[in-house]
Amino acid sequence: MFKLQARYIVERSDGDLWLKVLDESNENRRFLIEQVVSTALPESRNPEQVSTTVKAFMTKGLQSELIELLEKIVLQNSAFSNNANLQNLLILTAMKAARSKVKDFINRLDNFDGPAVAEKAVEHGMVDEAFEIYKKFNKKVEAIKVLLQHVPEGGLQRASDYASKIDEAAVWSELGHAQLTAGHVADAINSYLKASDSSNYILVMEQAKGAAAFGELVKFLLMVRKKHKDSKVDTELVYAYASTAQMSALEDFIGGSHQANLQACGDRLLEEGLYEAARVLFQHIPNFGRLASTLLKLKEFQQAVDAARKANNPRVWKEVLFACVDVKEFRLAQLAGLSIIVNADDLDEVSEYYQKRGHYDELLSLLDSGIGLERAHMGIFTELGALYARYRPEKLLEHLKLFSTRINIPRLIRVCQEQQHWKELTFLYIVYDEYDNAATTSMLHAPDAWEHIQFKDVCVKVSNTEIYYRALGFYLSEHPDLIVDLMGVLTPRLDHARVVDQFKRANQLALIKDYLLGVQKANILE
């Protein structure tokens, strides 16, 4: 009876009737459904009948029964076995009600909308099934994307295995993008190389620096520069060669046609301690100043001096000088120093550098050689005098006498005062026409500074007359035997009455008898 009813309902194709017989209140619903699934619908050849029946099952939410129904008409060689909509519906319904059957349906069916069904599979969390669908429909890029985007653990490895199996450029590119995002820079570069894909080269270069994947980066950039003319690519290639110590390849590359910024790259290498590669670049440019800096780092001081000579820059010379002083290469330091001290503005810095490190003899040797230079200036002569005053006082006076016209006398006067070189100070006062100070210093520091003949010459030139009488007092106390000789040159300038009074108070008039006889004609009254 239920078989006949089932046939009748299917043939009627009446939606309202279907809703009535499929109502849960129908106690015979189960028996009717079994006959529709097993007999009535599989026998039908009418698409409208099938459509109405399927819709009725869907409306009533009979998913398990619908799956059973669709299996009968799709999988058992019915007239509707290749119906795309029914195949889609079977798989999609199984995703909701019979997930364990989905993979079998995917393998057995061939006429469903693969991409659309795969998207639904992803939405339902059935990633493996989606992957199988994309593989079945030869959607290789979409297949690897599923693994990369929706398999959090192990997806990258599965994708790598899949790419190796497929070995197509587009697939390798997708894998490369994912590996780069995950920070697997070396693996990403290898994938890009297999894909011959240079599209992401800017990001690859940036991340390769952080990962120090320079060996792989060399291969990648050689591929990139075949497709792109970019100075950044060539510059990074130079750096990658340097970082992997491929000196021969580096020299060949910079010797050919390229757009690399060798100066910027050389500076970067020098800063990061890749000195050998930096030397190659600075020699090629050439930039002798930076080459000198690099050679200093390599402890090649003679070559650094040669490079500095070609650069002929005060900053470079100072760098070389200071480095040579630090390692006590004083011969080379002097070669550098002679090129610096001719610049008056740099002389003090050089002198201070030597002195702070206690290299006084070497500094004196440098300046002594410097005074013979064609470009020797007052500062060199003056600084040498100041250094003699501090460290070699026995040479000071001779230096002052030889170069009195080429020194800064006020400065050396201050130095001699500080160092208490009274004889030399007196000499400087005389040369500087400061006779009052010269006479005063000679008297105050007589053991070192006084000399009778010199003092007589100075006394007659002083401007302060009080110095005459202090000088008489000084001679009366220290050199009474020479007082008449002194008074002989001072007689025209003295106040005779004051002199007589000065010696009377000292009870020493007899000592200046000859002077008194000489001025007697003046008939000075007391």
ROLO-962823 format. One line per 3 residues: number of its first residue (from 1); their letters; for each residue z, x, y of C-alpha. Coordinates in Angstrom, 3 decimals, padded with zeros to 6 digits. Each point is the difference from the previous one (the first is absolute). Example, Ala and Ser with C-alpha at 12.3 -4.5 7.8 and 13.67 -1.06 7.14 Angstrom:
REM ROLO-962823
1	AS	007.800:012.300:-004.500  -000.660:001.370:003.440
END
This chain:
REM ROLO-962823
1	MFK	000.000:000.000:000.000  000.967:002.761:002.485  -003.260:001.823:-000.749
4	LQA	-001.999:-003.077:001.055  002.136:-000.449:003.077  -000.445:003.621:000.919
7	RYI	-003.785:-000.284:-000.281  000.038:-003.150:002.045  002.078:001.479:002.824
10	VER	-002.169:003.151:000.125  -003.210:-002.028:000.101  001.360:-002.307:002.730
13	SDG	000.691:002.956:002.296  002.296:-002.222:002.051  002.589:001.929:001.966
16	DLW	002.350:-002.902:000.413  -000.129:-000.721:-003.710  000.800:003.614:-000.778
19	LKV	003.006:-000.053:002.274  001.300:-003.115:-001.771  -000.349:001.291:-003.564
22	LDE	001.405:003.422:000.966  003.023:-001.491:001.679  003.295:001.203:-001.419
25	SNE	001.006:-003.612:-000.682  -002.765:-000.284:-002.613  001.818:000.607:-003.260
28	NRR	-003.308:000.737:-001.764  -001.127:002.573:002.569  000.539:002.924:-002.337
31	FLI	-002.135:-001.464:-002.766  -002.776:-000.851:002.442  -000.026:003.485:001.499
34	EQV	-000.273:001.584:-003.453  -003.116:-002.051:-000.759  -001.568:000.740:003.397
37	VST	000.545:003.718:-000.494  -001.008:000.185:-003.647  -002.848:-002.502:-000.187
40	ALP	-001.098:-002.094:002.956  -000.641:002.616:002.665  -001.450:002.716:-002.280
43	ESR	-002.543:-002.589:-001.168  -001.067:-000.829:003.555  -003.164:001.412:001.534
46	NPE	000.484:-001.703:003.350  001.213:002.332:002.782  001.412:-002.895:001.989
49	QVS	002.165:-001.065:-002.935  001.350:003.496:-000.399  000.658:000.334:003.735
52	TTV	001.849:-003.304:000.207  002.152:000.832:-003.002  000.904:003.450:001.313
55	KAF	000.900:-001.423:003.406  002.222:-002.623:-001.614  001.879:002.652:-002.000
58	MTK	000.400:002.101:003.160  001.205:-002.972:002.025  002.675:-000.769:-002.531
61	GLQ	001.020:003.683:-000.225  -000.735:000.264:-003.687  -000.676:003.748:000.135
64	SEL	000.730:000.863:-003.611  -002.111:-002.902:-001.171  -002.714:000.968:002.464
67	IEL	-000.086:003.529:-001.406  -000.299:-001.394:-003.502  -002.787:-002.311:001.182
70	LEK	-001.922:002.752:001.768  000.324:002.316:-002.974  -001.743:-002.645:-002.115
73	IVL	-002.931:-000.510:002.353  -000.366:003.584:001.338  000.832:002.234:-002.925
76	QNS	-001.494:-001.993:-002.898  -003.690:000.119:000.855  -000.213:-003.402:001.607
79	AFS	-002.623:-001.036:002.503  002.381:001.155:002.713  000.912:003.406:-001.398
82	NNA	-001.812:001.873:002.801  001.154:-002.283:002.775  001.320:002.382:002.687
85	NLQ	002.315:-002.536:001.584  001.601:-000.854:-003.336  000.439:003.669:-000.866
88	NLL	001.590:000.610:003.398  002.271:-002.994:-000.507  001.033:001.095:-003.465
91	ILT	001.060:003.454:001.156  001.689:-001.205:003.187  001.903:-002.714:-001.877
94	AMK	001.093:002.532:-002.597  001.364:002.195:002.798  002.384:-002.821:000.832
97	AAR	000.853:-001.402:-003.426  -000.957:002.525:-002.696  -000.009:003.518:001.440
100	SKV	-000.109:001.592:-003.437  -003.454:-001.475:-000.582  -001.604:001.222:003.231
103	KDF	-001.053:003.420:-001.246  -001.613:-001.557:-003.102  -001.914:-002.471:002.166
106	INR	-001.165:002.853:002.268  -001.348:001.896:-003.009  -001.705:-003.050:-001.580
109	LDN	-001.534:-001.593:003.075  -002.885:001.449:001.978  -001.114:-002.621:002.486
112	FDG	002.994:-000.459:002.272  000.219:001.170:003.626  001.524:003.408:-000.666
115	PAV	000.957:001.139:003.553  001.462:-003.378:000.929  001.978:-000.296:-003.221
118	AEK	001.200:003.601:000.340  001.387:-000.750:003.448  001.902:-002.943:-001.432
121	AVE	001.310:002.219:-002.779  001.381:002.403:002.595  001.622:-002.903:001.840
124	HGM	001.706:-001.002:-003.247  001.199:003.563:-000.583  -002.357:000.551:-002.933
127	VDE	-001.213:003.416:001.111  -001.153:001.262:-003.392  -002.072:-003.158:-000.483
130	AFE	-001.547:000.404:003.450  -000.848:003.616:-000.845  -001.674:-001.100:-003.240
133	IYK	-002.029:-002.652:001.826  -001.294:002.518:002.566  -000.896:002.415:-002.783
136	KFN	-001.792:-002.772:-001.913  -002.082:-000.886:003.057  -000.685:003.639:000.848
139	KKV	001.963:-000.170:003.257  001.253:003.539:-000.272  001.259:000.473:003.541
142	EAI	001.905:-003.299:-000.121  001.396:000.991:-003.401  001.481:003.259:001.257
145	KVL	001.306:-001.717:003.121  002.008:-002.356:-002.194  001.687:002.960:-001.661
148	LQH	000.591:001.789:003.273  001.253:-002.970:001.986  001.859:-002.096:-002.531
151	VPE	001.459:002.354:-002.612  002.968:001.688:001.665  001.020:002.180:-002.929
154	GGL	-002.635:002.013:-001.769  -002.849:-001.637:001.861  -001.185:003.244:001.575
157	QRA	-000.173:001.751:-003.361  -001.796:-002.943:-001.618  -002.431:-000.022:002.910
160	SDY	-000.587:003.727:-000.412  -000.706:-000.458:-003.715  -002.352:-002.870:000.785
163	ASK	-001.852:002.020:002.653  -000.439:002.866:-002.441  -001.457:-002.393:-002.539
166	IDE	-002.353:-001.758:002.458  -000.822:003.121:002.047  -001.708:-001.771:002.893
169	AAV	000.191:001.042:003.646  001.292:-003.301:001.385  002.791:-000.073:-002.575
172	WSE	001.006:003.592:000.743  000.053:-000.817:003.721  002.431:-002.863:-000.488
175	LGH	002.207:002.200:-002.133  -000.140:002.722:002.645  001.102:-002.401:002.744
178	AQL	002.976:-001.131:-002.069  001.007:003.531:-000.989  -000.133:001.110:003.607
181	TAG	002.155:-002.948:001.075  002.496:000.882:-002.745  000.162:003.598:001.216
184	HVA	-001.778:001.497:-003.021  -002.230:002.064:002.248  -001.423:002.434:-002.539
187	DAI	-000.872:-002.826:-002.421  -001.534:-001.994:002.848  -002.208:002.909:001.019
190	NSY	-001.208:000.439:-003.576  -000.852:-003.713:-000.125  -001.887:000.180:003.284
193	LKA	-001.910:003.008:-001.274  -001.058:-001.902:-003.114  -001.085:-002.884:002.216
196	SDS	-001.666:002.347:002.499  001.831:-002.132:002.563  000.720:001.598:003.378
199	SNY	000.783:-003.204:001.887  003.735:000.644:000.196  -000.176:003.675:000.906
202	ILV	002.166:-000.151:003.143  002.958:-001.443:-001.903  -000.578:002.364:-002.921
205	MEQ	000.171:003.009:002.335  003.208:-001.231:001.596  001.759:-000.671:-003.289
208	AKG	-001.246:003.163:-001.661  001.872:002.022:002.624  003.311:-001.622:-000.874
211	AAA	-000.613:000.320:-003.721  -001.326:003.572:000.278  -002.906:-001.015:-002.232
214	FGE	-002.306:002.587:001.524  -001.762:001.046:-003.189  -001.258:-003.546:-000.565
217	LVK	-000.626:-000.434:003.718  -002.493:002.875:000.026  -002.161:-001.737:-002.594
220	FLL	000.307:-003.326:001.796  -000.938:001.379:003.415  -003.006:001.827:-001.416
223	MVR	-001.195:-003.389:-001.215  000.873:-001.721:003.289  -001.867:002.438:002.228
226	KKH	-003.213:-000.791:-001.883  000.277:-003.529:001.378  001.825:000.415:003.327
229	KDS	-000.415:002.434:002.880  003.528:000.178:001.337  001.775:003.002:001.482
232	KVD	003.291:-001.279:-001.450  -001.427:000.264:-003.493  -001.140:003.577:000.510
235	TEL	003.283:000.954:001.664  002.043:-001.432:-002.866  -002.239:001.732:-002.484
238	VYA	000.709:003.323:001.679  003.719:-000.728:-000.168  -000.243:-001.045:-003.646
241	YAS	-001.827:003.222:-000.894  002.728:001.954:001.779  002.809:-001.930:-001.669
244	TAQ	-001.425:000.751:-003.431  -000.621:003.681:000.864  -003.743:-000.330:-000.594
247	MSA	-000.785:002.787:002.451  -003.488:000.704:-001.268  -000.988:-003.658:000.204
250	LED	001.587:-000.212:003.449  -001.979:002.932:001.339  -003.224:-001.366:-001.458
253	FIG	000.628:-003.399:001.548  000.804:001.167:003.530  -002.915:002.393:-000.177
256	GSH	-002.392:-002.929:-000.510  -000.780:-003.137:001.969  003.044:-002.151:000.670
259	QAN	001.819:-002.028:002.653  003.533:001.174:-000.713  002.428:000.622:002.849
262	LQA	000.898:003.512:-001.071  002.332:000.611:002.928  002.162:-003.048:-000.724
265	CGD	-000.019:000.752:-003.706  000.888:003.642:000.584  002.938:-000.986:002.216
268	RLL	001.205:-002.379:-002.698  -000.256:002.658:-002.694  001.877:002.509:002.135
271	EEG	002.747:-002.510:000.711  000.345:-000.857:-003.690  000.090:003.592:-001.162
274	LYE	-003.468:000.268:-001.593  -000.632:003.289:001.735  -002.836:001.442:-002.098
277	AAR	-002.132:-003.089:000.516  000.904:-000.103:003.697  -001.177:003.607:000.319
280	VLF	-003.369:-000.908:-001.532  -000.480:-002.821:002.507  001.108:001.913:003.097
283	QHI	-002.204:002.936:-000.940  -002.962:-002.331:-000.417  000.458:-001.934:003.272
286	PNF	000.911:002.652:001.356  003.361:-000.562:001.709  001.603:003.417:000.287
289	GRL	003.183:-001.296:001.586  000.813:-002.291:-002.914  -001.265:002.654:-002.393
292	AST	002.566:002.410:001.411  002.748:-002.586:-000.533  -001.134:-000.490:-003.589
295	LLK	-000.142:003.718:-000.718  003.564:000.373:001.270  001.092:-002.608:-002.541
298	LKE	-001.787:002.037:-002.668  001.863:003.147:001.157  -003.314:001.672:000.811
301	FQQ	001.111:001.437:003.319  -002.771:002.524:000.612  -002.651:-002.692:-000.491
304	AVD	002.019:-002.296:002.264  -000.127:002.605:002.768  -003.767:000.319:-000.471
307	AAR	-000.399:-003.776:000.228  002.218:-000.167:003.078  -002.129:002.658:001.647
310	KAN	-003.058:-002.188:-000.515  001.839:-003.077:001.240  001.300:001.926:003.027
313	NPR	002.462:-002.739:000.896  003.520:000.709:001.311  001.526:-002.717:-002.166
316	VWK	-001.570:001.478:-003.119  000.979:003.523:000.949  003.618:-001.092:000.475
319	EVL	000.064:-001.735:-003.363  -001.296:003.147:-001.684  002.375:002.234:001.954
322	FAC	003.097:-002.034:-000.842  -000.949:-000.224:-003.668  -000.529:003.766:-000.210
325	VDV	003.316:000.669:001.721  001.758:-002.308:-002.451  -001.247:002.042:-002.958
328	KEF	000.423:003.304:001.871  -003.711:000.793:000.064  000.504:001.730:003.326
331	RLA	-003.283:001.883:000.095  -001.916:-003.257:-000.263  002.461:-001.702:002.324
334	QLA	-000.764:002.600:002.643  -003.731:-000.597:-000.342  000.623:-003.675:000.633
337	GLS	002.581:000.652:002.703  -002.332:002.127:002.096  -002.315:-002.979:000.291
340	IIV	002.850:-002.256:001.149  002.090:002.037:002.417  -002.944:000.342:002.371
343	NAD	000.665:-003.683:000.748  002.987:000.035:002.323  001.070:-003.507:-001.014
346	DLD	000.392:001.015:-003.652  001.769:003.318:000.486  003.540:-001.355:000.251
349	EVS	-000.396:-002.064:-003.167  -001.216:003.012:-001.962  002.800:002.200:001.289
352	EYY	002.639:-002.600:-000.801  -001.370:-000.453:-003.538  000.347:003.712:-000.756
355	QKR	003.416:000.319:001.604  001.527:-002.988:-001.790  -000.870:001.679:-003.291
358	GHY	001.310:003.401:001.060  -003.371:001.788:-000.068  000.566:001.979:003.185
361	DEL	-001.854:003.183:-000.914  -003.063:-001.964:-001.091  000.008:-002.000:003.238
364	LSL	000.306:003.167:002.068  -002.899:001.500:-001.938  -002.101:-003.102:000.678
367	LDS	000.648:000.006:003.741  -000.396:003.767:000.250  -003.466:-000.417:-001.490
370	GIG	-000.594:-002.996:002.229  000.410:001.904:003.277  -003.082:001.983:-000.926
373	LER	-002.202:-003.066:-000.251  -002.687:-000.669:002.560  001.489:-003.460:000.580
376	AHM	003.591:001.223:000.256  001.852:-001.913:002.706  003.272:000.367:001.884
379	GIF	001.848:-002.115:-002.543  -000.571:002.553:-002.785  001.291:002.927:002.074
382	TEL	002.960:-002.047:001.172  000.925:-001.300:-003.448  -000.209:003.488:-001.450
385	GAL	002.345:001.204:002.737  002.435:-002.825:-000.752  -000.075:000.885:-003.701
388	YAR	000.612:003.679:000.756  002.979:-001.057:002.083  001.433:-001.957:-002.922
391	YRP	-000.909:002.125:-003.004  -001.282:003.438:001.085  001.671:000.826:003.330
394	EKL	-000.893:003.687:-000.313  -003.659:-000.946:000.567  000.590:-002.373:002.883
397	LEH	-000.010:002.318:003.006  -003.156:001.796:-001.076  -001.727:-003.362:-000.466
400	LKL	001.102:-001.164:003.446  -001.239:003.180:001.653  -003.368:-000.113:-001.772
403	FST	-000.731:-003.691:000.648  001.999:-000.811:003.121  -003.060:-001.640:001.569
406	RIN	-000.747:-002.202:-003.017  003.383:-001.511:-000.758  001.814:-003.047:001.315
409	IPR	002.778:001.844:001.797  002.284:-002.984:000.787  000.107:-000.941:-003.674
412	LIR	000.774:003.531:-001.135  002.664:000.304:002.694  001.758:-002.984:-001.576
415	VCQ	-000.362:001.499:-003.474  001.407:003.368:001.100  002.935:-001.738:001.653
418	EQQ	000.694:-001.912:-003.216  -000.290:003.116:-002.149  001.853:002.205:002.573
421	HWK	-002.716:002.612:000.282  001.100:001.216:003.435  -002.292:002.999:000.360
424	ELT	-003.052:-002.071:-000.847  001.241:-002.810:002.247  000.316:002.427:002.902
427	FLY	-003.533:001.202:-000.624  -001.318:-003.575:000.039  001.817:-000.757:003.261
430	IVY	-001.611:003.056:001.580  -003.481:-000.941:-001.257  000.551:-003.557:001.233
433	DEY	001.129:001.310:003.452  003.478:-001.443:-000.418  001.715:003.130:001.302
436	DNA	003.279:-001.656:000.838  000.399:-001.127:-003.627  -001.163:003.383:-001.260
439	ATT	002.636:001.829:002.053  002.721:-002.462:-000.907  -000.808:000.228:-003.723
442	SML	-000.012:003.797:000.123  003.481:000.015:001.500  001.443:-002.712:-002.212
445	HAP	-001.330:001.575:-003.178  -000.107:003.615:001.023  000.488:001.541:-003.442
448	DAW	-003.304:-001.527:-001.118  -001.945:-000.743:003.157  000.880:002.555:002.697
451	EHI	-002.231:002.979:000.756  000.528:001.847:003.278  -003.590:000.629:001.060
454	QFK	-001.044:-003.558:-000.888  003.058:-001.418:001.735  -000.769:001.890:003.212
457	DVC	-003.546:-001.393:-000.015  001.287:-003.538:-000.555  002.752:000.174:002.609
460	VKV	-002.351:000.674:002.867  -001.959:-003.163:-000.926  002.804:-002.541:-000.295
463	SNT	000.075:-002.838:002.510  003.741:-000.674:-000.084  001.709:002.763:002.058
466	EIY	003.322:-000.692:-001.702  -001.430:001.726:-003.036  000.019:003.296:001.965
469	YRA	003.753:-000.046:000.322  000.564:-001.190:-003.568  -002.201:002.903:-001.071
472	LGF	002.137:002.451:002.022  003.100:-001.421:-001.610  -001.618:000.276:-003.422
475	YLS	-000.954:003.669:000.567  003.397:000.781:001.456  001.545:-001.314:-003.181
478	EHP	-002.506:001.112:-002.626  -002.145:002.847:001.398  001.681:001.589:003.033
481	DLI	-001.993:003.178:-000.446  -003.227:-001.873:000.715  001.233:-002.147:002.859
484	VDL	-001.294:002.229:002.760  -003.468:000.009:-001.583  000.022:-003.810:-000.058
487	MGV	001.224:-000.169:003.583  -002.819:002.287:000.974  -002.597:-002.694:-000.810
490	LTP	002.161:-002.817:001.350  001.026:001.608:003.313  -002.564:-001.816:002.187
493	RLD	001.170:-003.342:-001.441  003.763:000.427:000.112  002.544:-001.180:002.547
496	HAR	001.648:003.372:000.540  003.201:-001.423:001.388  000.369:-002.215:-003.066
499	VVD	-000.665:002.957:-002.254  002.637:002.102:001.743  002.469:-002.860:-000.249
502	QFK	-000.836:-000.509:-003.708  000.652:003.661:-000.859  003.006:000.357:002.254
505	RAN	001.660:-002.859:-001.846  -000.864:001.754:-003.236  001.387:003.267:001.512
508	QLA	-003.283:001.684:-000.919  -001.489:001.012:003.369  -000.154:003.598:-001.089
511	LIK	-002.361:-001.018:-002.778  -002.644:-001.076:002.490  000.353:002.874:002.441
514	DYL	-003.690:000.815:-000.152  -000.876:-003.616:000.760  002.386:-000.039:002.943
517	LGV	-001.493:003.173:001.427  -003.420:-001.492:-000.378  000.832:-003.131:001.977
520	QKA	002.297:001.761:002.544  -002.641:-000.181:002.685  000.453:-003.756:-000.030
523	NIL	003.503:000.631:001.454  001.428:-003.119:-001.527  003.406:-000.947:001.292
526	E	002.622:-001.374:-002.263
END
